[in-house]
């Protein structure tokens, strides 16, 4: 699948921090204990159409259908600032760009939450690539056709395509528009060993029973 990158902070990060238990990203030294991870997959056509200011972003200009905004570990730590820089080899940077095309967004993500997982930046982004390659995406999410779809039907397809994924391991985020609610993000929850797990109450869906999937451009 061709994923994308998020140039903005994960919308759920602030409320999670306020709640005292939230998801963050990897670190280099002794990081807080991690109970699991959540990977946020963004639907590029949707976010680009909803926010005209994004239209000049690489993911919009180059026709990405999906983009990963980050892999956020579940930890009770409130300070996740990274003490190290993002240092990727040219080859790794090229591979990561396939799912996270915005280098500035990658750097911002790591600097904001890189102190909360037991990995350095290279290991962290390698983990994202591994998770992305494993995840199978329904064709409706990468089609050029804009369609209305039932939340339950999409969740069922995700479960059927991905062994070990349960209906509680995937959550959807939507944004209202004049045409109706548009699906903008898919959240996948993992155990610390990479196996799928039910999402915590903090990672939940805000979508109605039916929403619009914006066709790729």
Secondary structure, DSSP 8 states (H G I E B T S, - for coil): ----B-SS--TTHHHHHHHT-EEE--BSSS-----EEEEEEEEHHHHHHH-GGGGGSHHHHTT-SEEEEEEEEEES-S----SS-----HHHHHHHTTT---HHHHHHHHHHHGGGSBS-HHHHHHHHHHHHHH----GGGT-SS-EEEEHHHHHHHHHHHSTT--TTSEEEEEE--TTS-EEEEEEEEE-TTS-B----TTS-----SEEEE----
